[in-house]
Amino acid sequence: MGFFDALFGSKKRTNVEVVPDHIWMTTDAKFSGLAKEAEQRSKSGL
């Protein structure tokens, strides 16, 4: 329990998925990266 949690109470957990941003240098790299991410998500069940 942190200091602010003790003062203000702990936060309720939410169902928000935090996904890091991706920056691609070319259009080909962008579509390749998107395809790879879609494949990984379909295997993980998201």
C-alpha positions in Angstrom: 0.0 0.0 0.0 1.5 3.3 -1.0 1.3 6.7 0.7 -1.4 8.1 -1.5 -3.4 4.9 -1.3 -3.4 5.3 2.5 -4.6 8.9 2.2 -7.1 8.6 -0.6 -8.0 4.9 -0.8 -6.9 2.4 -3.4 -8.1 2.7 -7.0 -10.6 0.4 -8.4 -9.3 -1.9 -11.2 -10.7 -1.3 -14.7 -10.8 -3.5 -17.8 -8.7 -1.1 -19.8 -6.0 -2.7 -22.0 -2.9 -0.5 -22.3 -1.2 -1.1 -25.7 2.1 0.6 -26.5 2.3 2.9 -29.6 4.1 1.7 -32.7 5.9 3.9 -35.2 6.8 2.5 -38.6 9.3 4.2 -41.0 7.7 2.9 -44.2 4.3 1.8 -45.4 5.6 -1.7 -46.0 6.9 -1.9 -42.5 3.6 -0.6 -41.1 1.5 -3.3 -42.9 4.0 -6.0 -42.0 3.9 -5.0 -38.3 0.1 -4.8 -38.3 -0.2 -8.3 -39.8 2.2 -9.7 -37.2 0.3 -8.0 -34.4 -3.0 -9.4 -35.7 -1.6 -12.9 -35.9 -0.3 -12.7 -32.4 -3.6 -11.4 -31.1 -5.6 -14.1 -32.9 -3.4 -16.8 -31.3 -3.7 -15.3 -27.8 -7.5 -15.1 -28.0 -7.9 -11.3 -27.7 
